[in-house]
């Protein structure tokens, strides 16, 4: 089923529901949309920070700790 057919089918189903259930469906749809927006923003921030040279100075830093400094090693 394509997107338009799914939307039309969902609208028909929503028309059969009582108002309070339609409100719940709307709330859930808004929640899903906000998760999608958050994901897009997060991916954008990751892309910007990975392509940025702002933290390149950290590559020149000496390592403060080595594996020998560990008290316990986990496998």
C-alpha positions in Angstrom: 0.0 0.0 0.0 1.4 3.4 -0.9 1.5 6.4 1.5 -1.6 8.1 0.2 -3.7 4.8 0.5 -2.4 4.4 4.1 -3.4 7.9 4.9 -6.9 7.5 3.5 -7.3 4.2 5.3 -6.2 5.8 8.5 -8.6 8.7 8.1 -11.5 6.2 7.6 -10.5 4.4 10.8 -10.2 7.7 12.7 -13.7 8.7 11.6 -15.0 5.6 13.4 -13.3 6.4 16.7 -14.7 8.5 19.5 -13.2 12.0 19.9 -11.0 11.1 22.9 -9.4 8.2 21.0 -8.7 10.5 18.0 -7.0 12.9 20.5 -4.8 10.0 21.7 -3.9 9.2 18.1 -3.0 12.8 17.4 -0.8 13.0 20.5 1.0 9.8 19.4 1.5 11.1 15.9 2.9 14.4 17.3 5.2 12.3 19.5 6.5 10.3 16.5 7.0 13.5 14.6 9.0 15.1 17.5 11.2 12.0 17.7 11.9 12.3 14.0 12.7 16.0 14.3 15.1 15.1 17.2 16.8 12.4 15.2 17.3 14.8 12.2 18.7 17.5 14.5 21.0 15.0 16.2 22.3 13.6 12.9 23.0 17.2 11.7 24.9 18.1 14.9 27.0 14.9 14.5 27.7 15.7 10.9 28.7 19.2 11.7 31.0 18.2 14.6 32.6 15.4 12.7 33.5 17.6 9.8 34.6 20.5 12.0 38.2 21.1 12.9 37.3 22.6 16.2 38.6 19.6 18.2 41.6 18.8 16.1 43.9 20.1 18.8 43.0 17.0 20.8 44.8 14.9 18.3 48.1 16.5 19.4 47.5 15.8 23.1 49.5 13.2 24.9 47.5 10.2 26.3 47.1 10.7 30.0 46.5 7.0 30.7 47.5 3.7 29.2 46.2 0.2 29.5 48.8 -0.3 32.3 47.0 2.2 34.5 43.9 0.0 34.6 43.2 -1.7 37.9 40.8 -4.2 36.3 40.5 -5.3 32.7 37.1 -6.4 31.3 36.8 -8.7 28.4 
